[in-house]
Amino acid sequence: MHRSYEVTNAPVRLYWFNDRIEIHNPGGPFGSVTLDNFGTPGLTDYRNPNIAEALRALGFVQRFGIGISLAKKKLGSRLSFQAEHSVVAAIIMKDLP
């Protein structure tokens, strides 16, 4: 829902390492979401509101604006984000024994 199609045709990339998983999504913060406020609970903006609504109607999205906070609640400190102008990476660290 958040990826950019205007500048690149690059796919979402998934990297699997021994100690973490990284998901790189083409398209950085958009609209009211900036590098400075990325991850603020409830702050959202959509490149394509039609795709966002279709995903919600089909049940792929439960509620707008809670994705990051829900993921942080489930994964805790294992989850971090690296937001840049042209890509956002979600990094999930392996559970420590």
C-alpha positions in Angstrom: 0.0 0.0 0.0 2.8 2.4 0.8 5.3 1.6 -2.0 6.2 4.0 -4.7 5.5 3.2 -8.3 6.3 6.7 -9.7 10.1 6.6 -9.6 11.0 2.9 -9.7 9.7 -0.5 -10.7 11.9 -2.2 -8.1 10.2 -4.9 -6.1 9.9 -5.1 -2.4 13.0 -7.0 -1.3 13.3 -9.5 1.5 16.8 -10.3 2.9 17.2 -13.2 5.3 20.3 -13.3 7.5 21.3 -15.5 10.4 20.5 -12.8 12.9 17.7 -10.8 11.2 15.3 -10.4 8.4 15.2 -7.1 6.5 12.3 -6.0 4.3 13.1 -3.1 1.9 10.2 -1.3 0.4 10.7 1.2 -2.5 9.4 4.6 -1.7 10.2 6.6 1.4 7.9 8.6 3.6 5.1 10.4 1.7 2.9 13.4 2.2 2.4 14.3 5.9 4.8 11.4 6.9 8.4 12.7 6.8 11.8 11.3 7.8 11.5 13.2 11.1 8.1 12.0 12.1 8.1 8.5 10.6 6.6 5.9 13.0 4.5 8.4 14.9 1.4 6.5 16.1 -1.7 7.3 14.0 0.2 9.5 11.5 -0.6 8.2 8.0 -0.7 9.2 4.4 -1.2 7.1 1.3 0.3 7.3 -2.2 -2.8 5.6 -3.5 -6.0 5.9 -1.3 -7.9 3.6 -3.8 -5.4 0.7 -3.1 -5.5 1.4 0.6 -9.3 1.2 0.7 -9.4 -1.9 -1.5 -6.9 -3.6 0.9 -9.1 -2.6 3.9 -12.3 -3.8 2.2 -10.7 -7.1 1.3 -9.6 -7.7 4.9 -5.8 -7.3 4.3 -5.8 -4.2 6.5 -7.6 -4.0 9.8 -7.5 -0.3 10.4 -5.5 2.6 8.9 -2.6 4.1 10.9 -1.9 1.2 13.3 0.5 -1.0 11.3 3.8 0.2 12.8 2.5 0.4 16.3 0.9 -3.1 16.0 4.2 -4.5 14.7 6.1 -2.9 17.5 3.7 -4.3 20.0 4.1 -7.8 18.7 7.9 -7.7 18.1 9.0 -5.2 20.7 12.7 -4.1 20.6 13.4 -6.7 17.9 11.8 -4.4 15.3 13.4 -1.3 14.0 12.9 0.9 10.9 15.4 2.7 8.7 13.5 5.4 6.7 15.3 7.2 3.8 13.9 9.4 1.0 13.6 6.5 -1.4 13.2 3.3 0.7 11.9 2.2 4.1 13.5 -0.9 5.6 11.9 -2.9 8.4 14.5 -4.9 10.3 13.4 -7.8 12.6 16.2 -9.2 14.8 16.3 -12.8 15.8 15.1 -13.8 19.3 18.0 -14.2 21.6 18.0 -17.6 23.5 
